[in-house]
Structure formats: structure tokens, C-alpha cells
């Protein structure tokens, strides 16, 4: 399965990329700050932080967690077209580890139905961990279902489009979220 890392010039991953990321994630959860140095600006327990765009990034960063290669690529193009950086990860466990690394994404586009670690499990782990930043999320799923878990930080639930009309509505809604979130980040002192 192809993997993309976004517009930051990282290219694809070699064969050992996933293993190295898992090791870095394990070290971060154990309290070792790793090569990036001190913390990630995590919110107080139960809170959601507004991470500003790090000075080394010119645009805000969205982490796309989607196992469908074609749809993940489409989301990446859409996000970049709205003036954001975009990283794409098809694996929930690796995406969870990515949250422990700098730069911290300012938005999470999260598919619910992932192999291995589901989107809901990823979100729950992120919200429960004192060591992970609390990144606002737009949940993307094949069907909108009720959910009784923690909902703090979820900006919206979007159903994956199956028709042209649904695709237009999905795109318009996601662009609106990207525009609004970008304005909030700029106002926060980006």
C-alpha cells in the first residue's frame, strides 16, 4: 500500500519507517522527549488546546488518517488546495505515534474504520493521554452512527461521499472547516 507524507518534502517512507516511528512513540509515552526536545503543548486534562503554527511551517498542518489510498490522496489535495500542509497516514497506530512528534498538527481528519487501531480508538487514546496533544478532529466515516464516547474536540462528522452531489457537499463542508480553523490559528498569533 502506498503511503504519503504530505507537502513537507518528506516523500515516502522506507521499509524501516514504521518501526522507527513506533519506537519514537513508545519513548515519548515513556517520558523521553526524544530528539525534538521538550513537550508538545498538550492541553490541560479534559481540555483542547489551540496549537499555533510552528515558525518552521509556513502553513497550518492537517494530519489525514485514512486507509483508502485514493480517498486519502484526494483529501490531501483538497487540504493543500486550501492553503494547509497535509500529512497522510493510512495506519491508525502510526498516526497515533505521529501525534507525539513535532510539528503538532492543528487539525486531524480521521477515518473511523481503519485496520488495526480504529479511528475511535485513536481518538480515545489521544484524549486520554496526558502526553499527547489534543488536536481537534473532523471524523470521516462511511455511515453516520451515534457514538457515546468522548466528543470534546470533534468539530464535525462527515459521511464519505458516494454521489457527485454528496461529494460537492462534503468538499464544501471540509473547505469551510479548513478556512474557519485557519482563521482561528491566524487570530491566535500564528
GIVEN-V212337 format. One record per backbone hydrogen bond with DSSP energy under -1.0 kcal/mol. CO is the residue of the C=O (numbers start at 1). NH is the residue of the N-H. E is the energy in kcal/mol with one decimal. If there is no record, write none. Layout:
# GIVEN-V212337
co->CO nh->NH e->E
co->CO nh->NH e->E
This chain:
# GIVEN-V212337
co->14 nh->17 e->-1.4
co->16 nh->20 e->-2.2
co->17 nh->21 e->-2.4
co->18 nh->22 e->-2.4
co->19 nh->23 e->-2.0
co->20 nh->24 e->-2.4
co->21 nh->25 e->-2.5
co->22 nh->26 e->-2.6
co->23 nh->27 e->-2.3
co->24 nh->28 e->-2.2
co->25 nh->29 e->-2.4
co->26 nh->30 e->-1.5
co->27 nh->32 e->-2.4
co->28 nh->31 e->-1.1
co->34 nh->37 e->-1.4
co->44 nh->47 e->-2.9
co->54 nh->57 e->-2.0
co->60 nh->85 e->-3.5
co->61 nh->106 e->-3.0
co->61 nh->107 e->-1.1
co->62 nh->87 e->-2.5
co->63 nh->109 e->-2.7
co->64 nh->89 e->-3.1
co->65 nh->111 e->-2.8
co->68 nh->72 e->-3.1
co->69 nh->73 e->-2.2
co->70 nh->74 e->-2.1
co->71 nh->75 e->-2.7
co->72 nh->76 e->-2.2
co->73 nh->77 e->-2.2
co->74 nh->78 e->-2.4
co->75 nh->79 e->-2.8
co->76 nh->80 e->-2.4
co->77 nh->81 e->-2.3
co->79 nh->84 e->-1.6
co->80 nh->83 e->-1.9
co->85 nh->62 e->-2.0
co->87 nh->64 e->-3.5
co->91 nh->95 e->-2.4
co->92 nh->96 e->-2.2
co->93 nh->97 e->-1.9
co->94 nh->98 e->-2.2
co->95 nh->99 e->-1.4
co->97 nh->100 e->-1.3
co->98 nh->101 e->-1.7
co->107 nh->63 e->-2.7
co->108 nh->138 e->-2.7
co->109 nh->65 e->-3.3
co->110 nh->140 e->-3.3
co->112 nh->114 e->-1.3
co->112 nh->119 e->-2.4
co->118 nh->122 e->-2.6
co->119 nh->123 e->-2.6
co->120 nh->124 e->-2.7
co->121 nh->125 e->-2.6
co->122 nh->126 e->-2.5
co->123 nh->127 e->-2.5
co->124 nh->128 e->-2.0
co->125 nh->129 e->-1.8
co->133 nh->135 e->-1.0
co->136 nh->108 e->-2.3
co->137 nh->155 e->-3.3
co->138 nh->110 e->-2.4
co->139 nh->158 e->-3.4
co->140 nh->112 e->-1.6
co->141 nh->160 e->-3.0
co->151 nh->154 e->-2.0
co->153 nh->137 e->-2.8
co->156 nh->139 e->-2.5
co->158 nh->141 e->-2.3
co->163 nh->167 e->-2.3
co->164 nh->168 e->-2.2
co->165 nh->169 e->-2.1
co->166 nh->170 e->-2.7
co->167 nh->171 e->-2.6
co->168 nh->172 e->-2.4
co->169 nh->173 e->-2.5
co->170 nh->174 e->-2.7
co->171 nh->175 e->-2.7
co->172 nh->176 e->-2.0
co->173 nh->177 e->-2.1
co->174 nh->178 e->-2.5
co->175 nh->179 e->-2.7
co->176 nh->180 e->-2.7
co->177 nh->181 e->-2.8
co->178 nh->182 e->-2.3
co->179 nh->183 e->-2.2
co->180 nh->184 e->-2.2
co->181 nh->185 e->-2.2
co->182 nh->186 e->-2.3
co->183 nh->187 e->-2.4
co->184 nh->188 e->-1.5
co->185 nh->190 e->-1.3
co->186 nh->189 e->-1.4
